[in-house]
């Protein structure tokens, strides 16, 4: 090997170090066209994944939405009807508060009517028309006096449904129910709970179905006190007192002392001098726009049926609260009267005298008979029908309670006990 062919090892090492020192300056030329294609492919891939995810999410929402709605529907907010506060009645016998009477001229009379109309219009925002539909012809029926409908009152919003109180008479010939609000919009409705004893029920419309325009023109009713009403006070009838929707009438309370006896209760009536019709339904409101009565012409006798009569709202508040929460109203089936002092003098014990027992009722099944005297329910002493009613309304349907009473025998009245299973009359 010649000396030219031989290389110095040190020289070789220096060349390698020089190459390493400037290696960072070396470039790698990439295929720009290939990089663009790869980027486009990644973008298309992301778009495709997004579409797949969106379709899957939409499908899942459609499938799961009914389930979520059912879950939410099963847990509505509890409806609570405020208890009435004791109010001092300062009205005189003539119905005035201070004993003075104002003489009205033509202008003041006109202003008074305008003021009454303003109260009625505002209160009417809480009133709906509940329609019973039996078939296609029900939607096409235009004659107001042939419609199968009643007035309803917006009672509460439980977070899932808007609840309305109304008579249940329309359900007998209906297979579908709709509700028409004050803005003219109509929505499908269902019956949440009903009580056949008084013929009242709660109807419900899903909140999600109600349009914003309807919400803005409607409001929940304010319930007043019928116990504080005085004879001669102003009464305003709204709803369908004349058997057509949107009507209103003005008058006075002609009496608030009359009562009607029903199974397991006694209800005070509001009698007015406002003309009405046999099929009239609706509500009585006071000058504050508070609802004080539920019109029901069927409770009037033939002579007074042409004048508007209503149940006092105070006696119905606990019943309304039960129905609004989907609970049945407790039912035993006793029609009773108070044993007054004059009756006691005839040798009849104090308590509730059983005037009648309804057929196939829990009372009849337990052996309670006409002529018995009810003295206690579940340990609570009973002296009046109203006391009996207030104790019974707190009992849960299906529970068993002991009702104590007295029955007349050959030697006078003797103690007798009944084991009663609380029922309902839906």
Buried (B, 14 or more C-beta within 10 A) or exposed (E): EEEEEEEEEEEEEEEEEEEEEEEEEEEEEEEEEEEEEEEEEEEEEEEEEEEEEEEEEEEEEEEEEEEEEEEEBEEBEEBEBEEBEEEEEEBEEEBBEEEEEEEEEEEEEEEBEEEBEEBBBEBBBBBBBBBBBBEEEBEEBEEBEEBBBBBBBBBBBBEBBBBBBBBBBBBEEBEBBBBBBBEEBBBEBEBBBBBBBBBBBBBBBBBEEBEEEBBEEBBBBEBBBBBBBBBBBBBBBBBBBBBBBBBBBBBBBBBBEBBBBBBBBBBBBBBBBBBBBEBBBBBBBBEEBBBBBBBBBEBBEEEBBEBBBBBBBBBBBBBBBBBBBBEBBBBBBBBBBBBEEEBEEEEBBBBBBBEBBBEEBBBBBBBBEEEBBBBBBBEEEBBBBBBBBBBBBEBEBEEEBEBBBBBBEEEEBEEBEBEBEBBBBB
